[in-house]
Amino acid sequence: MGIFRSISSKKIINGVEIQTSDLAVITNENYKTNGESAIVIKGVENCNLFLNSTTTDHIVVKALTNVLVTSDTLIDEEFNEVELTKGSCVEFRKIGDFWYILSSDGLKNS
């Protein structure tokens, strides 16, 4: 298991400079975002993804496995968690006190 990252870069999130990478491939069962613009999650049966609003304000998640997304605030002002099924792709943006789903490819059926 592991995390494969693109070249390291610096970003300013919430007025704080962080060291991150633009893209990451996650093969862990648990992961906390760290400023990435996009992540691909694969190689595990399930993954728990935490949207960390102190280091991340915008992220696209491509799920090649089942992913349970949680955060330190509500998602779409209503949900404590969001389930992504294998093959889905969702864009999250932190605006004010909430995470919002700005784009999603919708439900997928096998």
C-alpha positions as CSV (number, residue, x, y, z in Angstrom):
1,M,0.0,0.0,0.0
2,G,1.1,3.5,-0.5
3,I,0.8,7.0,-1.9
4,F,2.2,8.0,-5.2
5,R,2.5,11.8,-5.7
6,S,3.3,14.1,-8.5
7,I,6.2,16.7,-8.1
8,S,6.0,18.6,-4.9
9,S,4.6,22.2,-4.9
10,K,3.6,25.0,-2.6
11,K,0.1,26.3,-2.2
12,I,-1.6,28.8,0.0
13,I,-4.8,27.4,1.5
14,N,-6.8,29.5,4.0
15,G,-3.9,32.0,4.2
16,V,-1.3,29.3,5.1
17,E,1.4,28.0,2.8
18,I,1.5,24.2,2.6
19,Q,3.8,21.8,0.8
20,T,1.8,19.4,-1.3
21,S,1.6,17.7,-4.7
22,D,-1.0,18.5,-7.4
23,L,-1.9,14.8,-8.0
24,A,-1.8,11.7,-5.9
25,V,-2.7,8.0,-6.3
26,I,-3.9,6.6,-3.1
27,T,-3.7,2.8,-2.3
28,N,-4.4,3.1,1.5
29,E,-7.6,2.3,3.4
30,N,-7.5,5.7,5.1
31,Y,-6.4,9.0,3.7
32,K,-6.6,12.7,4.8
33,T,-6.3,15.3,2.0
34,N,-3.3,17.6,1.9
35,G,-3.9,20.2,-0.8
36,E,-4.0,17.9,-3.8
37,S,-6.0,19.1,-6.8
38,A,-6.9,15.5,-7.8
39,I,-6.6,12.1,-6.3
40,V,-7.2,8.6,-7.7
41,I,-8.1,6.0,-5.1
42,K,-7.4,2.3,-6.0
43,G,-5.9,-1.0,-5.0
44,V,-7.9,-1.5,-1.8
45,E,-11.4,-2.8,-1.3
46,N,-12.6,0.3,0.6
47,C,-11.1,3.6,1.5
48,N,-12.1,6.2,4.1
49,L,-11.2,9.7,2.7
50,F,-11.2,12.7,5.0
51,L,-11.5,16.1,3.4
52,N,-9.2,18.3,5.5
53,S,-10.3,21.9,5.1
54,T,-7.2,23.3,6.8
55,T,-5.0,22.0,3.9
56,T,-7.5,21.5,1.0
57,D,-10.1,23.8,-0.5
58,H,-10.8,22.1,-3.9
59,I,-10.3,18.5,-5.0
60,V,-11.4,16.0,-7.6
61,V,-11.7,12.4,-6.4
62,K,-11.7,9.5,-8.9
63,A,-12.7,6.3,-7.1
64,L,-11.6,3.1,-8.5
65,T,-12.8,1.4,-5.4
66,N,-15.6,2.1,-2.8
67,V,-14.8,5.4,-0.9
68,L,-16.5,6.8,2.1
69,V,-15.9,10.6,2.2
70,T,-16.1,12.5,5.5
71,S,-15.0,15.9,6.5
72,D,-14.7,18.4,9.4
73,T,-17.9,20.1,8.2
74,L,-21.1,19.1,6.4
75,I,-21.1,18.3,2.8
76,D,-23.8,20.1,0.7
77,E,-25.0,21.7,4.0
78,E,-26.7,18.4,4.9
79,F,-24.5,15.3,4.9
80,N,-21.9,14.0,7.3
81,E,-20.6,11.5,4.7
82,V,-20.8,10.7,1.0
83,E,-20.3,7.2,-0.5
84,L,-18.6,6.9,-3.8
85,T,-18.8,3.6,-5.7
86,K,-16.2,2.1,-7.9
87,G,-15.8,4.1,-11.1
88,S,-17.3,7.4,-9.9
89,C,-15.7,10.8,-10.0
90,V,-16.7,13.8,-7.8
91,E,-15.4,17.4,-7.5
92,F,-15.6,18.9,-4.0
93,R,-15.1,22.7,-3.2
94,K,-14.9,24.2,0.3
95,I,-16.9,27.4,0.3
96,G,-17.5,29.2,3.6
97,D,-18.4,26.7,6.3
98,F,-19.3,23.8,4.0
99,W,-18.0,21.4,1.4
100,Y,-20.0,21.4,-1.8
101,I,-20.2,18.8,-4.6
102,L,-19.8,20.9,-7.7
103,S,-19.6,18.1,-10.2
104,S,-20.4,14.4,-10.2
105,D,-20.7,11.8,-12.9
106,G,-23.7,10.4,-11.1
107,L,-24.7,6.9,-10.2
108,K,-23.0,4.0,-11.9
109,N,-24.4,0.5,-12.4
110,S,-22.4,-2.6,-13.4
